[in-house]
Amino acid sequence: MREVAEFLAMLRGESYERFAEQTTANFARLFPLAHLQR
């Protein structure tokens, strides 16, 4: 899964870290009852 996220981040011209932060924030916003482990 990480390779896919790295590829998508590259296509968007973003760092992997920034892309991961954005997608995690989007998930938390869409599924507020989910418990995220970091």
mmCIF file of the N, C-alpha and C atoms, coordinates in Angstrom:
data_MODEL
# 
_entry.id   MODEL 
# 
loop_
_atom_site.group_PDB 
_atom_site.id 
_atom_site.type_symbol 
_atom_site.label_atom_id 
_atom_site.label_alt_id 
_atom_site.label_comp_id 
_atom_site.label_asym_id 
_atom_site.label_entity_id 
_atom_site.label_seq_id 
_atom_site.pdbx_PDB_ins_code 
_atom_site.Cartn_x 
_atom_site.Cartn_y 
_atom_site.Cartn_z 
_atom_site.occupancy 
_atom_site.B_iso_or_equiv 
_atom_site.pdbx_formal_charge 
_atom_site.auth_seq_id 
_atom_site.auth_comp_id 
_atom_site.auth_asym_id 
_atom_site.auth_atom_id 
_atom_site.pdbx_PDB_model_num 
ATOM 1   N N  . MET A 1 1  ? 0.817   -1.177 0.000  1.00 0.00 ? 1  MET A N  1 
ATOM 2   C CA . MET A 1 1  ? 0.000   0.000  0.000  1.00 0.00 ? 1  MET A CA 1 
ATOM 3   C C  . MET A 1 1  ? 0.872   1.255  0.000  1.00 0.00 ? 1  MET A C  1 
ATOM 4   N N  . ARG A 1 2  ? 1.992   1.181  0.684  1.00 0.00 ? 2  ARG A N  1 
ATOM 5   C CA . ARG A 1 2  ? 2.853   2.354  0.744  1.00 0.00 ? 2  ARG A CA 1 
ATOM 6   C C  . ARG A 1 2  ? 3.347   2.742  -0.650 1.00 0.00 ? 2  ARG A C  1 
ATOM 7   N N  . GLU A 1 3  ? 3.672   1.742  -1.463 1.00 0.00 ? 3  GLU A N  1 
ATOM 8   C CA . GLU A 1 3  ? 4.163   2.043  -2.810 1.00 0.00 ? 3  GLU A CA 1 
ATOM 9   C C  . GLU A 1 3  ? 3.117   2.798  -3.624 1.00 0.00 ? 3  GLU A C  1 
ATOM 10  N N  . VAL A 1 4  ? 1.855   2.427  -3.463 1.00 0.00 ? 4  VAL A N  1 
ATOM 11  C CA . VAL A 1 4  ? 0.772   3.114  -4.177 1.00 0.00 ? 4  VAL A CA 1 
ATOM 12  C C  . VAL A 1 4  ? 0.682   4.558  -3.702 1.00 0.00 ? 4  VAL A C  1 
ATOM 13  N N  . ALA A 1 5  ? 0.728   4.762  -2.392 1.00 0.00 ? 5  ALA A N  1 
ATOM 14  C CA . ALA A 1 5  ? 0.657   6.118  -1.843 1.00 0.00 ? 5  ALA A CA 1 
ATOM 15  C C  . ALA A 1 5  ? 1.858   6.949  -2.292 1.00 0.00 ? 5  ALA A C  1 
ATOM 16  N N  . GLU A 1 6  ? 3.037   6.352  -2.323 1.00 0.00 ? 6  GLU A N  1 
ATOM 17  C CA . GLU A 1 6  ? 4.220   7.081  -2.790 1.00 0.00 ? 6  GLU A CA 1 
ATOM 18  C C  . GLU A 1 6  ? 4.065   7.479  -4.259 1.00 0.00 ? 6  GLU A C  1 
ATOM 19  N N  . PHE A 1 7  ? 3.524   6.574  -5.065 1.00 0.00 ? 7  PHE A N  1 
ATOM 20  C CA . PHE A 1 7  ? 3.320   6.864  -6.483 1.00 0.00 ? 7  PHE A CA 1 
ATOM 21  C C  . PHE A 1 7  ? 2.297   7.984  -6.667 1.00 0.00 ? 7  PHE A C  1 
ATOM 22  N N  . LEU A 1 8  ? 1.183   7.920  -5.944 1.00 0.00 ? 8  LEU A N  1 
ATOM 23  C CA . LEU A 1 8  ? 0.164   8.962  -6.045 1.00 0.00 ? 8  LEU A CA 1 
ATOM 24  C C  . LEU A 1 8  ? 0.702   10.310 -5.573 1.00 0.00 ? 8  LEU A C  1 
ATOM 25  N N  . ALA A 1 9  ? 1.493   10.303 -4.515 1.00 0.00 ? 9  ALA A N  1 
ATOM 26  C CA . ALA A 1 9  ? 2.096   11.547 -4.033 1.00 0.00 ? 9  ALA A CA 1 
ATOM 27  C C  . ALA A 1 9  ? 3.016   12.130 -5.102 1.00 0.00 ? 9  ALA A C  1 
ATOM 28  N N  . MET A 1 10 ? 3.791   11.275 -5.744 1.00 0.00 ? 10 MET A N  1 
ATOM 29  C CA . MET A 1 10 ? 4.684   11.738 -6.800 1.00 0.00 ? 10 MET A CA 1 
ATOM 30  C C  . MET A 1 10 ? 3.883   12.364 -7.943 1.00 0.00 ? 10 MET A C  1 
ATOM 31  N N  . LEU A 1 11 ? 2.784   11.720 -8.338 1.00 0.00 ? 11 LEU A N  1 
ATOM 32  C CA . LEU A 1 11 ? 1.952   12.261 -9.411 1.00 0.00 ? 11 LEU A CA 1 
ATOM 33  C C  . LEU A 1 11 ? 1.389   13.630 -9.055 1.00 0.00 ? 11 LEU A C  1 
ATOM 34  N N  . ARG A 1 12 ? 1.088   13.825 -7.781 1.00 0.00 ? 12 ARG A N  1 
ATOM 35  C CA . ARG A 1 12 ? 0.525   15.099 -7.321 1.00 0.00 ? 12 ARG A CA 1 
ATOM 36  C C  . ARG A 1 12 ? 1.600   16.132 -7.020 1.00 0.00 ? 12 ARG A C  1 
ATOM 37  N N  . GLY A 1 13 ? 2.860   15.732 -7.072 1.00 0.00 ? 13 GLY A N  1 
ATOM 38  C CA . GLY A 1 13 ? 3.949   16.655 -6.784 1.00 0.00 ? 13 GLY A CA 1 
ATOM 39  C C  . GLY A 1 13 ? 4.084   16.958 -5.303 1.00 0.00 ? 13 GLY A C  1 
ATOM 40  N N  . GLU A 1 14 ? 3.709   15.995 -4.456 1.00 0.00 ? 14 GLU A N  1 
ATOM 41  C CA . GLU A 1 14 ? 3.772   16.162 -3.002 1.00 0.00 ? 14 GLU A CA 1 
ATOM 42  C C  . GLU A 1 14 ? 4.734   15.144 -2.415 1.00 0.00 ? 14 GLU A C  1 
ATOM 43  N N  . SER A 1 15 ? 5.132   15.393 -1.190 1.00 0.00 ? 15 SER A N  1 
ATOM 44  C CA . SER A 1 15 ? 5.928   14.395 -0.489 1.00 0.00 ? 15 SER A CA 1 
ATOM 45  C C  . SER A 1 15 ? 4.999   13.282 -0.009 1.00 0.00 ? 15 SER A C  1 
ATOM 46  N N  . TYR A 1 16 ? 5.572   12.116 0.194  1.00 0.00 ? 16 TYR A N  1 
ATOM 47  C CA . TYR A 1 16 ? 4.786   11.000 0.718  1.00 0.00 ? 16 TYR A CA 1 
ATOM 48  C C  . TYR A 1 16 ? 4.206   11.359 2.079  1.00 0.00 ? 16 TYR A C  1 
ATOM 49  N N  . GLU A 1 17 ? 5.000   12.014 2.916  1.00 0.00 ? 17 GLU A N  1 
ATOM 50  C CA . GLU A 1 17 ? 4.557   12.361 4.263  1.00 0.00 ? 17 GLU A CA 1 
ATOM 51  C C  . GLU A 1 17 ? 3.334   13.274 4.226  1.00 0.00 ? 17 GLU A C  1 
ATOM 52  N N  . ARG A 1 18 ? 3.373   14.270 3.361  1.00 0.00 ? 18 ARG A N  1 
ATOM 53  C CA . ARG A 1 18 ? 2.236   15.200 3.244  1.00 0.00 ? 18 ARG A CA 1 
ATOM 54  C C  . ARG A 1 18 ? 1.001   14.462 2.731  1.00 0.00 ? 18 ARG A C  1 
ATOM 55  N N  . PHE A 1 19 ? 1.175   13.610 1.747  1.00 0.00 ? 19 PHE A N  1 
ATOM 56  C CA . PHE A 1 19 ? 0.064   12.833 1.199  1.00 0.00 ? 19 PHE A CA 1 
ATOM 57  C C  . PHE A 1 19 ? -0.540  11.935 2.281  1.00 0.00 ? 19 PHE A C  1 
ATOM 58  N N  . ALA A 1 20 ? 0.309   11.275 3.057  1.00 0.00 ? 20 ALA A N  1 
ATOM 59  C CA . ALA A 1 20 ? -0.169  10.399 4.127  1.00 0.00 ? 20 ALA A CA 1 
ATOM 60  C C  . ALA A 1 20 ? -0.923  11.193 5.186  1.00 0.00 ? 20 ALA A C  1 
ATOM 61  N N  . GLU A 1 21 ? -0.422  12.370 5.539  1.00 0.00 ? 21 GLU A N  1 
ATOM 62  C CA . GLU A 1 21 ? -1.116  13.215 6.519  1.00 0.00 ? 21 GLU A CA 1 
ATOM 63  C C  . GLU A 1 21 ? -2.499  13.607 6.011  1.00 0.00 ? 21 GLU A C  1 
ATOM 64  N N  . GLN A 1 22 ? -2.576  13.990 4.748  1.00 0.00 ? 22 GLN A N  1 
ATOM 65  C CA . GLN A 1 22 ? -3.859  14.412 4.173  1.00 0.00 ? 22 GLN A CA 1 
ATOM 66  C C  . GLN A 1 22 ? -4.859  13.262 4.121  1.00 0.00 ? 22 GLN A C  1 
ATOM 67  N N  . THR A 1 23 ? -4.420  12.098 3.678  1.00 0.00 ? 23 THR A N  1 
ATOM 68  C CA . THR A 1 23 ? -5.351  10.977 3.563  1.00 0.00 ? 23 THR A CA 1 
ATOM 69  C C  . THR A 1 23 ? -5.791  10.488 4.942  1.00 0.00 ? 23 THR A C  1 
ATOM 70  N N  . THR A 1 24 ? -4.902  10.532 5.925  1.00 0.00 ? 24 THR A N  1 
ATOM 71  C CA . THR A 1 24 ? -5.272  10.156 7.288  1.00 0.00 ? 24 THR A CA 1 
ATOM 72  C C  . THR A 1 24 ? -6.284  11.137 7.859  1.00 0.00 ? 24 THR A C  1 
ATOM 73  N N  . ALA A 1 25 ? -6.072  12.429 7.631  1.00 0.00 ? 25 ALA A N  1 
ATOM 74  C CA . ALA A 1 25 ? -7.015  13.446 8.104  1.00 0.00 ? 25 ALA A CA 1 
ATOM 75  C C  . ALA A 1 25 ? -8.370  13.275 7.425  1.00 0.00 ? 25 ALA A C  1 
ATOM 76  N N  . ASN A 1 26 ? -8.367  12.980 6.137  1.00 0.00 ? 26 ASN A N  1 
ATOM 77  C CA . ASN A 1 26 ? -9.625  12.759 5.418  1.00 0.00 ? 26 ASN A CA 1 
ATOM 78  C C  . ASN A 1 26 ? -10.372 11.552 5.981  1.00 0.00 ? 26 ASN A C  1 
ATOM 79  N N  . PHE A 1 27 ? -9.649  10.484 6.258  1.00 0.00 ? 27 PHE A N  1 
ATOM 80  C CA . PHE A 1 27 ? -10.270 9.291  6.830  1.00 0.00 ? 27 PHE A CA 1 
ATOM 81  C C  . PHE A 1 27 ? -10.892 9.610  8.182  1.00 0.00 ? 27 PHE A C  1 
ATOM 82  N N  . ALA A 1 28 ? -10.151 10.324 9.032  1.00 0.00 ? 28 ALA A N  1 
ATOM 83  C CA . ALA A 1 28 ? -10.654 10.664 10.363 1.00 0.00 ? 28 ALA A CA 1 
ATOM 84  C C  . ALA A 1 28 ? -11.897 11.543 10.271 1.00 0.00 ? 28 ALA A C  1 
ATOM 85  N N  . ARG A 1 29 ? -11.926 12.425 9.292  1.00 0.00 ? 29 ARG A N  1 
ATOM 86  C CA . ARG A 1 29 ? -13.085 13.303 9.119  1.00 0.00 ? 29 ARG A CA 1 
ATOM 87  C C  . ARG A 1 29 ? -14.295 12.513 8.613  1.00 0.00 ? 29 ARG A C  1 
ATOM 88  N N  . LEU A 1 30 ? -14.066 11.563 7.716  1.00 0.00 ? 30 LEU A N  1 
ATOM 89  C CA . LEU A 1 30 ? -15.163 10.780 7.151  1.00 0.00 ? 30 LEU A CA 1 
ATOM 90  C C  . LEU A 1 30 ? -15.674 9.695  8.104  1.00 0.00 ? 30 LEU A C  1 
ATOM 91  N N  . PHE A 1 31 ? -14.787 9.174  8.930  1.00 0.00 ? 31 PHE A N  1 
ATOM 92  C CA . PHE A 1 31 ? -15.132 8.083  9.842  1.00 0.00 ? 31 PHE A CA 1 
ATOM 93  C C  . PHE A 1 31 ? -14.729 8.468  11.264 1.00 0.00 ? 31 PHE A C  1 
ATOM 94  N N  . PRO A 1 32 ? -15.460 9.398  11.878 1.00 0.00 ? 32 PRO A N  1 
ATOM 95  C CA . PRO A 1 32 ? -15.047 9.931  13.179 1.00 0.00 ? 32 PRO A CA 1 
ATOM 96  C C  . PRO A 1 32 ? -15.075 8.910  14.315 1.00 0.00 ? 32 PRO A C  1 
ATOM 97  N N  . LEU A 1 33 ? -15.804 7.827  14.177 1.00 0.00 ? 33 LEU A N  1 
ATOM 98  C CA . LEU A 1 33 ? -15.864 6.836  15.246 1.00 0.00 ? 33 LEU A CA 1 
ATOM 99  C C  . LEU A 1 33 ? -14.750 5.797  15.155 1.00 0.00 ? 33 LEU A C  1 
ATOM 100 N N  . ALA A 1 34 ? -14.000 5.824  14.085 1.00 0.00 ? 34 ALA A N  1 
ATOM 101 C CA . ALA A 1 34 ? -12.884 4.883  13.928 1.00 0.00 ? 34 ALA A CA 1 
ATOM 102 C C  . ALA A 1 34 ? -11.751 5.293  14.863 1.00 0.00 ? 34 ALA A C  1 
ATOM 103 N N  . HIS A 1 35 ? -11.093 4.328  15.410 1.00 0.00 ? 35 HIS A N  1 
ATOM 104 C CA . HIS A 1 35 ? -9.965  4.595  16.309 1.00 0.00 ? 35 HIS A CA 1 
ATOM 105 C C  . HIS A 1 35 ? -8.670  4.395  15.536 1.00 0.00 ? 35 HIS A C  1 
ATOM 106 N N  . LEU A 1 36 ? -7.938  5.477  15.343 1.00 0.00 ? 36 LEU A N  1 
ATOM 107 C CA . LEU A 1 36 ? -6.688  5.417  14.595 1.00 0.00 ? 36 LEU A CA 1 
ATOM 108 C C  . LEU A 1 36 ? -5.537  5.131  15.542 1.00 0.00 ? 36 LEU A C  1 
ATOM 109 N N  . GLN A 1 37 ? -4.707  4.184  15.167 1.00 0.00 ? 37 GLN A N  1 
ATOM 110 C CA . GLN A 1 37 ? -3.500  3.887  15.931 1.00 0.00 ? 37 GLN A CA 1 
ATOM 111 C C  . GLN A 1 37 ? -2.318  4.420  15.164 1.00 0.00 ? 37 GLN A C  1 
ATOM 112 N N  . ARG A 1 38 ? -1.481  5.174  15.825 1.00 0.00 ? 38 ARG A N  1 
ATOM 113 C CA . ARG A 1 38 ? -0.294  5.728  15.169 1.00 0.00 ? 38 ARG A CA 1 
ATOM 114 C C  . ARG A 1 38 ? 0.939   5.229  15.843 1.00 0.00 ? 38 ARG A C  1 
# 
